[in-house]
Amino acid sequence: MKAAVYEGPRTVTVKDVPDAKIEHPCDILVKITTTNICGSDLHMYEGRTSFERGRTFGHENLGQVIEVGKAVSKVQVGDWVVLPFNIACGFCKQCEQGLTNYCLTMQPKPDMAGAAYGFAEMGPYQGGQAELLRVPYGDFNALRLGEDAAERQLDYVMLADIFPTGYHATEMAGVKPGDQTIVYGAGPVGLMAAYSAILKGAGRVWVADHQPDRLRLAEEIGAIAINTAEQDPAEAVKEATLGLGADNGCECVGYQAHDPQGKEDATLTMNGLIDAVRFTGCLGVVGVFLPEDPGGAEAQGELEAQGKLPLDFGMLWFKGQRLGTGQAPVKRYNRALRDLIAGGKAEPSFLVSHELSLDEAPSAYEHFDNRDDGWTKVVLHPNGNGRKAGGSSHRTLQELRQEARAQGVEGRSQMNKQQLERALRR
């Protein structure tokens, strides 16, 4: 089978690797039709983690089941499924508490917790940027999709990671109807956090970043954009709230946070969030921070390379703020979020900018890593997109939105690619 394989810093090749196969009676085998490039993949792509050369990337995966192990009883061949990036057993102490992000069974190191597809330090599992993916404990891990699965893959694939992760940030931040919420980072996870806050009924949601194309998307979903090249987000929020600050906030950037000039500072967004949120407010941190950063010493400093950051803890304590951190337990949220999508209440595909074949993965990684204008979220289709005849054209989502804007098509910012194509054909 073909797969996108890491060959070293900023080098991905698409080549033949051994076929994924059933290895345990509880496994299922999935033909991957849609898989995303994640911002977390870029940390590994840039050589800023311990990710091994020769491994396959890809932890945001969706496809169709083609084989099941002898012990699988719920999932059937032919089912469309989306797969949480967390690989969990369902029966360990952590899983029994709903903490599938820290499963003890699937992480082979006894002093560690948590496993994932194609992810550094989270087990030996291959990723899904490939034609086939082995899914352990398929009955537990696979979320089955409905009749519209093939048509709405761009929405449902977001359930593998970024939609639940953005939602998790708002849960840890305690976002409630009417709240005023600040989100640091307008990448895919930041946009999903802002979108989740809006779905929850937040009164005002600010999104801070310095990438204009991403800030435009934030505005399209109803958030207030703050360009950090022009404004201090904390000051802008405090000015709008009588000096008090936001009720709560989300950090969706992580340890490679940098200013508009490109200078890295792992505490930039964390300390900004502490400043921007009012006394007793809650902070939800889903941006990736690691205890070891191979490139950290050169980019920032020796302490940063060890994950030891000069956090403004004194102000955090003084303000009585509460802090939630860590990867999202995807299964806690994905079923409810799936039903919001199925019911037409959520369409997270609004952020997809490019749909490409697996063969185009090396170029896609390069563009996404460069933060080239318009490259907001990249989707790969290893086996074609699996849609019925009359499906997608080769135009990007951004091109379709521009045409829809010119024709006055209503709701364009909330339509996925196929919906836009149908609207433009009318």
Beta strands, then each sheet from edge to edge (+ up, - down):
strand 1: 2-8
strand 2: 11-16
strand 3: 28-37
strand 4: 61-68
strand 5: 80-83
strand 6: 132-135
strand 7: 143-144
strand 8: 180-184
strand 9: 204-209
strand 10: 224-227
strand 11: 246-251
strand 12: 277-285
strand 13: 322-325
strand 14: 354-357
strand 15: 378-381
sheet 1: 1+ 2-
sheet 2: 6+ 3- 4+ 5- 7+
sheet 3: 6+ 3- 15+ 14+
sheet 4: 10+ 9+ 8+ 11+ 12+ 13+
end
